[in-house]
Amino acid sequence: MSPPTPALRHQVIKIYKELLYLGRDYPQGYEFFKTRLHKAFASQKDLADEAKIRAGIKRAEFVKKEIEALYYLKRYRTLRQRYDKA
């Protein structure tokens, strides 16, 4: 069953693609990330209530921010490790 409106469907696909893109550098590997992401989205495919779909999109946005924070922290630690030796 697809989301009730094309706009919601577009938002879901957009956040899915953004998360896939972020998963390229995931510490446990892209394949691990991709399969977990697919399972997470597939488990919610039967949602028809607009409010629940919007809540799922918000949760996905939160996950996206957490992954970005993980990457920034990793970059910060690497740079700090490099330049603190001097």
MARBA-3410 file (N, C-alpha, C, O; in Angstrom, 1 decimal):
86
0.8,-1.2,0.0,0.0,0.0,0.0,0.9,1.2,0.0,1.8,1.3,0.8 ~ 0.6,2.2,-0.8,1.4,3.4,-0.9,0.9,4.5,0.0,-0.3,4.4,0.4 ~ 1.7,5.5,0.3,1.2,6.6,1.1,0.0,7.3,0.5,-0.1,7.3,-0.8 ~ -0.8,7.9,1.3,-2.0,8.5,0.8,-1.8,9.6,-0.2,-2.7,9.8,-1.1 ~ -0.7,10.4,-0.1,-0.5,11.5,-1.1,0.8,11.4,-1.7,1.8,10.8,-1.2
0.9,11.8,-3.0,2.2,11.8,-3.7,3.3,12.6,-3.0,4.5,12.3,-3.0 ~ 2.9,13.7,-2.3,3.9,14.5,-1.6,4.5,13.7,-0.5,5.8,13.8,-0.3 ~ 3.8,12.9,0.3,4.3,12.1,1.3,5.2,11.0,0.8,6.3,10.7,1.3 ~ 4.8,10.4,-0.3,5.6,9.4,-1.0,6.9,10.0,-1.4,8.0,9.3,-1.2 ~ 6.9,11.2,-2.0,8.1,11.8,-2.4,9.0,12.1,-1.2,10.2,11.9,-1.3
8.5,12.5,-0.1,9.3,12.8,1.1,9.9,11.5,1.6,11.1,11.5,2.0 ~ 9.2,10.4,1.6,9.7,9.1,2.1,10.9,8.7,1.2,11.9,8.2,1.7 ~ 10.7,8.7,-0.1,11.7,8.3,-1.1,12.9,9.2,-0.9,14.1,8.7,-1.0 ~ 12.7,10.5,-0.7,13.8,11.5,-0.6,14.7,11.1,0.7,15.9,11.1,0.6 ~ 14.0,10.9,1.8,14.8,10.6,3.0,15.5,9.3,2.9,16.6,9.1,3.4
14.8,8.3,2.2,15.5,7.0,2.0,16.8,7.2,1.2,17.8,6.6,1.5 ~ 16.7,8.0,0.1,17.9,8.2,-0.7,19.0,8.9,0.1,20.1,8.6,-0.1 ~ 18.6,9.9,0.9,19.5,10.7,1.7,20.2,9.7,2.7,21.5,9.8,2.8 ~ 19.5,8.9,3.3,20.1,7.9,4.2,21.0,6.9,3.5,22.1,6.6,4.0 ~ 20.6,6.5,2.3,21.5,5.6,1.6,22.8,6.3,1.2,23.8,5.7,1.3
22.7,7.5,0.9,23.9,8.3,0.5,24.8,8.4,1.7,26.0,8.3,1.6 ~ 24.2,8.7,2.9,25.0,8.8,4.1,25.6,7.5,4.5,26.7,7.5,5.2 ~ 25.0,6.4,4.1,25.5,5.1,4.5,26.8,4.7,3.8,27.3,3.6,4.2 ~ 27.2,5.4,2.8,28.4,5.0,2.1,29.6,4.9,3.0,30.5,4.0,2.9 ~ 29.7,5.8,4.0,30.9,5.8,4.9,30.6,5.2,6.3,31.3,5.5,7.3
29.5,4.4,6.4,29.1,3.8,7.7,30.3,2.9,8.2,30.8,2.1,7.4 ~ 30.6,3.0,9.5,31.7,2.2,10.0,31.6,0.7,9.8,32.6,0.0,9.6 ~ 30.4,0.2,9.8,30.3,-1.3,9.7,30.1,-1.7,8.2,29.9,-2.9,7.9 ~ 30.2,-0.8,7.3,30.1,-1.1,5.9,28.8,-0.7,5.3,27.7,-0.7,5.9 ~ 28.9,-0.4,4.0,27.7,0.0,3.2,26.6,-1.1,3.1,25.4,-0.8,3.3
27.0,-2.3,2.9,26.1,-3.4,2.7,25.3,-3.6,4.0,24.1,-3.8,4.0 ~ 26.0,-3.5,5.2,25.3,-3.7,6.4,24.3,-2.6,6.6,23.1,-2.8,7.0 ~ 24.7,-1.4,6.3,23.8,-0.2,6.5,22.6,-0.3,5.5,21.4,-0.1,5.9 ~ 22.9,-0.7,4.3,21.8,-0.7,3.3,20.8,-1.8,3.6,19.6,-1.5,3.5 ~ 21.2,-3.0,4.1,20.2,-4.0,4.4,19.4,-3.6,5.6,18.2,-3.8,5.7
20.0,-3.0,6.6,19.3,-2.5,7.8,18.3,-1.4,7.5,17.1,-1.4,7.9 ~ 18.7,-0.5,6.6,17.8,0.6,6.2,16.6,0.0,5.4,15.5,0.5,5.6 ~ 16.9,-0.9,4.5,15.8,-1.5,3.7,14.8,-2.2,4.6,13.6,-2.1,4.4 ~ 15.3,-2.9,5.6,14.4,-3.6,6.5,13.6,-2.6,7.3,12.4,-2.9,7.5 ~ 14.2,-1.5,7.7,13.5,-0.5,8.5,12.3,0.1,7.7,11.2,0.3,8.2
12.6,0.4,6.5,11.6,1.0,5.6,10.6,0.0,5.2,9.4,0.3,5.1 ~ 11.0,-1.2,4.9,10.1,-2.2,4.4,9.1,-2.6,5.5,7.9,-3.0,5.3 ~ 9.5,-2.5,6.8,8.6,-2.9,7.9,7.5,-1.9,8.1,6.5,-2.2,8.7 ~ 7.7,-0.7,7.5,6.7,0.4,7.6,5.9,0.6,6.3,5.1,1.6,6.2 ~ 6.1,-0.3,5.4,5.5,-0.1,4.0,3.9,-0.1,4.0,3.3,0.5,3.1
3.3,-0.7,5.0,1.9,-0.8,5.0,1.2,0.3,5.8,-0.1,0.3,5.9 ~ 1.9,1.3,6.2,1.3,2.4,6.9,0.4,3.2,5.9,0.8,3.5,4.8 ~ -0.8,3.5,6.4,-1.7,4.3,5.5,-2.1,5.6,6.2,-2.6,6.6,5.6 ~ -2.0,5.7,7.5,-2.3,6.9,8.3,-1.3,7.9,8.1,-0.1,7.7,8.3 ~ -1.8,9.1,7.6,-0.8,10.2,7.3,0.0,10.6,8.5,1.2,11.0,8.4
-0.6,10.7,9.7,0.1,11.1,10.9,1.2,10.1,11.2,2.3,10.5,11.6 ~ 1.0,8.8,11.1,2.0,7.8,11.3,3.2,7.9,10.3,4.3,7.8,10.6 ~ 2.8,8.2,9.1,3.8,8.4,8.0,4.7,9.6,8.3,5.9,9.5,8.2 ~ 4.1,10.7,8.7,4.8,11.9,9.1,5.7,11.6,10.3,6.8,12.1,10.4 ~ 5.2,10.9,11.3,6.0,10.5,12.4,7.3,9.7,12.0,8.4,9.8,12.5
7.0,8.8,11.1,8.1,8.0,10.5,9.2,8.8,9.8,10.4,8.6,9.9 ~ 8.7,9.8,9.1,9.6,10.7,8.4,10.4,11.5,9.4,11.6,11.7,9.2 ~ 9.8,12.0,10.5,10.5,12.7,11.5,11.6,11.8,12.2,12.7,12.2,12.5 ~ 11.2,10.5,12.4,12.2,9.6,13.0,13.4,9.4,12.1,14.5,9.3,12.5 ~ 13.1,9.3,10.8,14.2,9.1,9.8,15.1,10.4,9.7,16.3,10.3,9.6
14.5,11.6,9.9,15.3,12.8,9.9,16.2,12.8,11.1,17.3,13.2,11.1 ~ 15.6,12.3,12.3,16.4,12.2,13.5,17.6,11.3,13.3,18.8,11.6,13.7 ~ 17.4,10.1,12.7,18.4,9.2,12.4,19.5,9.8,11.5,20.7,9.6,11.7 ~ 19.0,10.5,10.5,19.9,11.2,9.6,20.9,12.1,10.3,22.1,12.2,10.1 ~ 20.3,12.9,11.3,21.1,13.9,12.0,22.1,13.1,12.9,23.2,13.6,13.1
21.7,12.0,13.5,22.6,11.2,14.3,23.7,10.6,13.5,24.9,10.6,14.0 ~ 23.5,10.2,12.3,24.5,9.6,11.5,25.5,10.8,11.1,26.7,10.6,11.1 ~ 25.0,11.9,10.8,25.8,13.1,10.4,26.7,13.4,11.7,27.9,13.7,11.5 ~ 26.1,13.4,12.8,26.9,13.7,14.0,28.0,12.7,14.3,29.1,13.0,14.7 ~ 27.7,11.4,14.0,28.7,10.3,14.1,29.9,10.6,13.2,31.0,10.4,13.6
29.6,11.0,11.9,30.6,11.3,11.0,31.5,12.5,11.4,32.7,12.5,11.2 ~ 30.8,13.6,11.9,31.5,14.8,12.3,32.4,14.4,13.5,33.5,14.9,13.6 ~ 31.9,13.6,14.4,32.8,13.2,15.5,34.0,12.4,15.1,35.1,12.6,15.6 ~ 33.8,11.5,14.1,34.8,10.7,13.6,35.9,11.6,12.9,37.1,11.4,13.1 ~ 35.4,12.6,12.2,36.3,13.5,11.5,37.1,14.4,12.5,38.3,14.6,12.4
36.4,14.8,13.5,37.0,15.6,14.6,38.1,14.9,15.3,39.2,15.4,15.5 ~ 37.8,13.6,15.7,38.8,12.8,16.4,40.0,12.5,15.5,41.1,12.6,16.0 ~ 39.8,12.3,14.2,40.9,12.0,13.3,41.8,13.3,13.2,43.0,13.2,13.3 ~ 41.2,14.4,13.0,42.0,15.7,12.9,42.7,16.0,14.2,43.8,16.4,14.2 ~ 42.0,15.8,15.3,42.6,16.1,16.6,43.8,15.2,16.8,44.9,15.6,17.3
43.7,13.9,16.5,44.7,12.9,16.6,45.9,13.3,15.7,47.1,13.2,16.2 ~ 45.7,13.8,14.5,46.7,14.2,13.6,47.5,15.4,14.1,48.7,15.4,14.1 ~ 46.8,16.4,14.6,47.4,17.6,14.9,47.9,17.8,16.3,48.6,18.7,16.6 ~ 47.4,16.9,17.2,47.9,17.0,18.6,49.3,16.4,18.8,49.9,16.7,19.8 ~ 49.7,15.7,17.8,51.1,15.1,17.9,52.2,16.1,17.8,53.3,15.9,18.3
51.9,17.2,17.1,52.9,18.2,16.8,53.3,19.0,18.0,54.2,19.9,17.9
END
